[in-house]
Amino acid sequence: MSSKNVLELTDDTFEDEILQDGVAALVDFWAEWCMPCRMLAPTVEEIAAEYAGKLKVGKVDTDANRSISMKFGISAIPTIILFKDGQAVKKFVGLQQKKDLKAAVDQVLV
């Protein structure tokens, strides 16, 4: 479930890649068994390609990375969190439309 533009994030890599890097980021919290997560995956990959070089995009498998999922209060998936300067600034829970995600990304990139 990944492309060259989407990072596979783990409990061990999340802080360095997202929180300390200081760049704008979109993180998709998902699980293999989650059908809405699978439906959202192509949208996340499209956004990663469209914003390559401007937005870091990553995925966190919530089953394999419970620590980071708990830290951000992930209680339902898919959940997408937008980060700016290492801070969570917007959270989307459930299946989202691409236009809504892009509008939020555009606000974060300003």
C-alpha positions in Angstrom: 0.0 0.0 0.0 2.7 2.5 -0.7 4.2 4.4 -3.5 7.6 6.1 -4.0 6.1 9.3 -2.7 4.6 7.8 0.5 6.7 7.0 3.5 6.0 3.9 5.6 6.2 5.4 9.1 6.7 3.4 12.3 6.8 4.1 16.1 10.6 4.4 15.6 10.7 6.7 12.6 7.7 9.0 13.1 9.3 11.6 15.3 12.3 12.1 13.1 10.4 12.1 9.8 7.4 14.1 10.9 7.7 15.9 14.2 11.4 17.0 14.1 11.7 17.6 10.4 9.6 20.8 10.5 8.0 20.3 7.1 4.3 20.2 6.3 3.1 16.6 6.4 0.0 14.5 5.8 -0.1 11.2 7.8 -2.6 8.5 7.0 -3.3 6.1 10.0 -4.7 2.9 8.5 -4.8 -0.9 8.8 -4.6 -3.7 6.3 -8.0 -5.1 7.2 -9.8 -1.7 7.0 -11.8 -1.4 3.7 -12.3 2.4 4.0 -8.6 2.7 4.5 -8.0 0.7 1.3 -10.5 2.9 -0.5 -8.6 6.1 0.7 -5.2 4.8 -0.2 -5.2 5.9 -3.9 -6.3 9.4 -2.9 -3.4 9.6 -0.4 -1.0 8.4 -3.1 -2.4 11.0 -5.6 -1.9 13.8 -3.1 1.6 12.6 -2.4 2.4 12.8 -6.1 0.7 16.1 -6.7 2.5 17.8 -3.7 5.8 16.1 -4.1 8.6 18.3 -2.8 6.1 20.5 -0.9 4.4 18.0 1.4 5.7 15.0 3.2 3.2 12.1 3.0 3.3 9.0 5.2 1.3 6.1 6.4 1.2 4.5 9.8 -0.1 0.9 10.2 -2.0 1.3 13.4 -1.9 -2.5 14.2 1.9 -2.5 14.0 2.5 0.9 15.5 0.3 1.2 18.5 2.4 3.7 20.4 2.3 6.5 17.9 -1.4 5.7 17.2 -2.2 6.1 20.9 -0.1 9.3 21.2 -2.4 11.0 18.6 -5.6 9.5 19.9 -6.4 7.3 16.9 -9.7 5.6 17.8 -11.1 5.1 14.4 -9.5 4.5 11.0 -8.8 5.8 8.5 -7.6 9.0 10.2 -5.6 11.6 8.5 -3.6 14.2 10.4 -2.0 17.2 8.9 1.2 18.5 10.6 2.9 21.8 10.3 6.2 22.6 12.1 5.9 19.4 14.1 2.4 20.1 15.4 -0.9 18.4 14.4 -3.1 21.1 12.9 -6.0 19.2 11.3 -7.6 15.8 11.8 -9.9 14.0 9.4 -11.6 10.8 10.6 -13.2 8.4 8.1 -13.2 8.3 4.3 -12.5 11.7 2.9 -12.9 13.4 -0.5 -9.8 14.4 -2.3 -10.9 18.0 -2.7 -11.4 18.4 1.0 -8.0 17.0 1.8 -6.4 19.2 -0.8 -8.1 22.3 0.5 -6.7 21.5 4.0 -3.3 20.8 2.6 -3.3 24.1 0.7 -4.1 26.0 4.0 -1.2 24.3 5.8 1.2 25.1 3.0 0.4 28.9 3.1 
